[in-house]
Amino acid sequence: MDWKSATVNEGATKIPDRWLHLYYYEALNILFRFENALRIFVYVILKKELQGKWDSAAISEGATIRTETKKRIAQAREHGYLGYEVSSPMLYLNSGELTQIITSEAYWKYFGPYFKASKSIILTKLQEIGTVRNSLAHFRPLKEDDIDLIKQNSKHVLLQIEDCLTQLTSLSQVVPSNSDEGWYKELKSIGNEHLSTSLFFSRDQNWIRVELGYKVPVLKRTQYGEEYFSYSVGNIRTSQILATCKAIRENCVYVCEAPTHGTLDEQNNIVTKKRISLIFPRATLTAALNEIANEIRDASLKIDNETELVSQDSLARGDLVEVKSATAMYKRAQNGQGYWSVQLQQLQTTLTDVDEVEFWGERTQYAHDFVSATAHYPWMPSSVSNPSWGF
């Protein structure tokens, strides 16, 4: 059997003639992105409305998200050497189950406001998409007209959902410093020498992002020649914040980390911040403000104390602060200009480090085209496409 391979030449991809028709790949791309957008949406709304009990939502007679996906995850681990290991229950739900959750009598009241059609019409459109999806999944032939159907139905179904997901993931608008909101006054004051709190909200102000900025301390610096340094630095354990802070975990929708970049100061010490974002529905944050604020305040104090601990003993480890390694190497650009390349990969938390579904990994944001252009999905340890910069 000679399967042939696709080839790439100067950015152009050539597919062997004997491969499937191009519209099969287009169908796969649309359905993959549609189903994963729907997964994220279902999780977000269930978490918003049910908080820590989101996975108790029923998907069939006598089965809940928790009970059913627990079995599927265990089955997947029997062949754990295949593909990526993923632990999010949402990635083990199929489109039929997502449709059932959305259109059920129990949950339509939560999902209905995000659709511009009646439940019966939305159900029909989801079922039509599901029919094409199942044909592809079970390797039955597709008609080229099926592509037009899933494009149109996806657009109709996800019209408002895409706006919801875009707002939920962008969250870059700074809350004004003169805000009278109780949650702003309560949370903005939390911080110390090592940790600061910044607050952002979505365009519609229904989602709040609480950013914890940790001033990464340099604990030890070792020089090798003129162009290389190694460091021991402090780092916040995001996994432990989720594991130990119950009010944050149960009331947030997701937690993520910004990519960490650094520079060197005049003493050749690394200057950087690790930024952890906690995303809450505004109504939930307001209702559970005391519990959430107390946990953030306690965590801030603990981080302050444990940073002092590791500063005195670089072999020590706290509950929320640990010691990691970093490097800086002097490099030269093509024009001959030199610069320091600072490597801080060890400060990033990987998806395999965290069991909680609330951890989404690295922070990404989309101004538009969330559904059709996302390169990184929550809970997935790798990209699914090249990034699209929109120009």
Secondary structure, 3 states (H helix, E strand, C coil): CCCCCCEEECCEEECCCCCCCHHHHHHHHHHHHHHHHHHHHHHHHHHHHHHHHHHHCEEECCEEHHHHHHHHHHHHHCCCCCCCCCCCHHHHCCHHHHHHHHHCCCCHHHHHHHCCCCHHHHHHHHHHHHHHHHHHHCCCCCCCHHHHHHHHHHHHHHHHHHHHHHHHHHCCEECCCCCCCHHHHHHHCCCCCCEEEEEEECCCCCEEEEEEEEECCEEEEEECCCCEEEEEEEEECHHHHHHHCHHHHHHCCEEEECCCCCEECCCCCEECEEEEEEEEEHHHHHHCHHHHHHHHHHHHHHHHHHHHHHHHCCCCCCCCEEEEEEEEEEEECCCCCEEEEEECHHHCCCHHHCCCCCEEEECCCCCCCHHHHCCCCCCCCCCCCCCCCCC
